[in-house]
């Protein structure tokens, strides 16, 4: 089992879970069971894709700025690829999907993940 070492990634992944639950509850109240399931699936698609991003960045050895950029591009490619496949899978198989809840939850969860840059990694020491 892979454990995410980065505190900012762990924090925003938790935020994604919370926002997914909130969106699922709200869309469930508005659109019923299919709305709740659609909201949960949208958030989970983004969560799995962002988890892929976090794993790729964690496993990479980045001794230089060039390799760091390469890792970020690879990780973003994984996130986009996983997102596309999972979005297609849900839309192709779940006929009663509530599109607004599904896509809205996905979008909110992706935006939440981008907030990782604002989370401080208190375990790190800065070089002076």
C-alpha positions in Angstrom: 0.0 0.0 0.0 1.3 3.4 -0.9 1.1 6.1 1.8 1.0 9.7 0.6 4.0 11.4 2.4 3.2 15.0 1.4 1.1 16.8 4.1 -0.4 19.2 1.5 -1.5 16.3 -0.7 -3.0 14.5 2.3 -4.8 17.6 3.4 -6.4 18.4 0.0 -7.3 14.7 -0.6 -9.2 14.9 2.7 -10.8 18.2 1.6 -11.9 16.4 -1.6 -13.5 13.7 0.4 -15.4 16.2 2.5 -16.5 18.3 -0.5 -17.6 15.1 -2.3 -19.8 14.1 0.7 -21.3 17.6 1.0 -22.0 17.8 -2.8 -23.5 14.3 -2.7 -25.8 15.2 0.2 -26.9 18.5 -1.4 -27.5 17.0 -4.8 -29.3 14.1 -3.1 -31.7 16.5 -1.4 -32.3 18.3 -4.7 -32.4 15.4 -7.2 -32.9 12.3 -5.1 -30.8 9.1 -5.0 -29.5 9.5 -8.6 -28.4 13.0 -7.8 -26.5 11.9 -4.7 -24.9 9.0 -6.5 -23.9 11.2 -9.4 -22.4 13.8 -7.0 -20.5 11.1 -5.2 -19.2 9.6 -8.4 -18.0 12.9 -9.8 -16.0 13.6 -6.7 -14.6 10.1 -6.6 -13.5 10.3 -10.2 -11.5 13.5 -9.3 -10.2 12.0 -6.1 -8.9 8.9 -7.8 -7.3 11.0 -10.6 -5.6 13.3 -8.1 -4.5 10.4 -6.0 -2.7 9.2 -9.2 -1.0 12.6 -9.5 0.1 12.4 -5.8 1.5 8.9 -6.2 3.4 9.7 -9.4 5.0 12.8 -7.8 5.8 10.8 -4.6 7.5 8.0 -6.4 9.7 10.2 -8.6 13.3 11.0 -7.9 13.8 14.7 -8.7 17.4 15.8 -8.2 17.1 18.7 -10.7 14.6 21.3 -11.9 14.3 19.5 -15.2 13.4 16.2 -13.7 11.0 18.0 -11.4 9.2 19.6 -14.3 9.2 16.3 -16.1 7.6 14.6 -13.1 4.9 17.3 -12.8 4.0 16.9 -16.5 3.9 13.1 -16.2 1.8 13.4 -13.0 -0.6 15.8 -14.7 -0.8 13.4 -17.7 -1.8 10.6 -15.4 -4.4 12.8 -13.7 -5.9 13.8 -17.0 -5.8 10.3 -18.4 -7.4 8.7 -15.4 -10.0 11.5 -15.3 -11.0 11.0 -19.0 -11.2 7.2 -18.6 -13.3 7.3 -15.4 -15.6 10.1 -16.7 -16.2 8.1 -19.8 -16.8 4.9 -17.8 -19.4 6.5 -15.6 -21.2 8.4 -18.4 -21.2 5.2 -20.6 -22.5 2.8 -17.9 -24.7 4.9 -15.5 -27.8 5.7 -17.6 -29.5 7.7 -14.8 -26.6 10.0 -14.1 -27.5 13.6 -13.1 -25.0 15.3 -15.3 -25.0 18.6 -13.5 -24.3 16.9 -10.2 -21.7 14.6 -11.7 -19.7 17.2 -13.6 -20.2 19.9 -10.9 -18.9 17.6 -8.2 -16.0 16.6 -10.4 -15.1 20.2 -11.1 -15.3 21.3 -7.5 -13.1 18.4 -6.4 -10.5 19.3 -9.1 -10.4 22.9 -7.9 -10.0 21.8 -4.3 -7.0 19.7 -5.3 -5.4 22.8 -6.9 -5.5 24.4 -3.4 -2.5 22.2 -2.4 -0.2 25.0 -3.3 -1.7 27.1 -0.5 -1.2 24.4 2.2 1.9 24.7 4.2 4.1 21.7 4.7 5.0 22.3 8.3 7.3 19.2 8.4 9.8 20.8 6.0 12.6 22.9 7.0 13.8 25.7 4.8 17.3 26.1 3.6 18.9 29.4 4.7 
